[in-house]
Amino acid sequence: MLSRRITKILIVQDDDSDLIGDTDSENRWLPPRWILFAVVLFWVGSVVTDVVVLTWGRVDDLVLLLVLSLFFSLAIEPGTNWLVRRGWRRGRATLLIIFGVLTAAGAFLGAMGTLIGTQIADLLSNLEVYISDTVTRINNWFGTSIDAAQVIEQFNDPNGAVQNFISAQRGDALRLTGRALNGLFATFSIVLFTFYFVADGPRIRRAICSRLRPAAQLRVLSIWELAIDKTGGYLYSRLLLSAVSAVFHGIVFASAGVRSPIALALWVGLISQFLPVIGTYFAAVLPVVITFLDSPIRALIVFGIIIVYQQFENYVISPKVTARTMELHPAIAFGAALAGLSILGPSGALLALPVAAMGQAIASETGRRHVVVDSDLLGSDSVDDDVAETE
C-alpha cells in the first residue's frame, strides 16, 4: 500500500511539473517579426543619409551654378527669341546677348575698380591733409579740442592699431587671389551653362515633353513661358530703371563736381534697383563719403538729391516702366533677398529676386478668383472690377 501511494505522489508531481513547464514556455516573450526589419531599415537609412550629405557637400557648388545659369537663361531668352524671329540663328543670337551682358558687366567692374583704386591712391597720398581737415571739422562742430598732429602720429605708428590692421590685410592677399580665381571659374561655368540652356532651350523642352502626356505638356510649357516672360521682364525693367537712374545721377554728380561721376552714377543706378528697400540708402553711401572728403555741405546735398529722385522714381517712373512687365512688392522683394542671403549668400540674394518675381507671377496666374465682399477692412476699393468670373 505504501509503495502504491508513493508511486501516485510521484506521478502527480511529474504531471504538475509538466504543466508548470508548459506554462513557462507559453509565457516566454518573443520579439515581433518587424523588429529585425526596423533595425535593418534604420541602418540602411543612416548609411543613405550619410552618403547623401557627403555627396551634397561635394556638388552643392555645382547645383548653385546650375540654378544661377537657369535663371540667367530665363532672363536673356526673350532677347534671344526676339533676334531669332528676325532671322538670327539661335546660337549666334545667344552669343551676342551674352557678350553684351559680359561687356556691360566688365565696363561696370572696370569703372568701379578704377574709382576705388584712384580714391585709395588719393587718400594715401593726401592722408595727413584729410585727417587734419576732418579733425578741424569735428572740433568746430562739436566743440572738441582734438589734436590733429597726435592723430596723425597714432595713425603712422608702426606698432599702432591702424598699421597692424593694414599689415594683417596684406597677409590675406593670397587668399583673396584664390577667391578671385574661383570667381572667374564660376563665371565661366555660368556663362557656359547659360549658353546651352538658351541655345538648346527648344531641344531641352522637347525632351521633357516627350516624357509627359499632352495635358501635362501644355501645363509645363505654359509655366515655362510664364517664367521666361516674367523673369526676363522683371530684370529688363530693373535694367531700364537702372539706366535712367544712372543718367540722372551722372548729370547731377558732374554738375556738383563729384569725383568720377560716371562710375558713381552706375553704382547708384544698379544698387538702388537690384537691392530691395535699402538699396537706395546703401548706394548713397559711396558718393556721399567721397563727396564728404571735399565738402560736407555738397555731400548732404548729394544725399538729398538721391533720396528725392528715388521717391520720384517710385511714384512716377517705375509704375510706367513696370506696367508691361511686373512690379514686385517691396516686402516680398526684401523678404526674398534676406532668405536668399541666409541660404546661399550674396548670390542667393541676387537669385531670390527673379525667383520671387516668377513665383508671384505663377501664383497670380493660377487658381480661380472670386468677387471680393464689401467690408471696411478691405478699404474703399474692395470690389475689383477685373476679377475672374465666378462659377
Buried (B, 14 or more C-beta within 10 A) or exposed (E): EEEEEEEEEEEEEEEEEEEEEEEEEEEEEEEEEEEEEEEEEEEEEEEEEEEEEEEEEEEEEEEBBBBBBBBBBBBBBBBBBEBBEEEBEBBEBBBBBBEEBEEEEEEBEEBBEEBEEEBEEBEEEEEBEBBBBBBEEEBEEEEEEEEBEEBBEBBEEEEEEEBEEEEEEEEEEEEEEEEEEEEEEBEEBBBEBBBBBBBBBEEBBEEBBEEEEEEEBEEBBEBBEBBBBBBBBBBBBBBBBBBBBBEBBBEBBEEBEBBBBBBBBBBBBBBBBBBBBEBBBEBBEBBBEBBBBBBBEBBEBBBEBBEEBBEEBEEEBBEEBBEEBBBBEEEBBBBBBBBBBEEBEEBBBBBBBBBBBBBBBBEEEEEEEEEEEEEEEEEEEEEEEEEEEEE
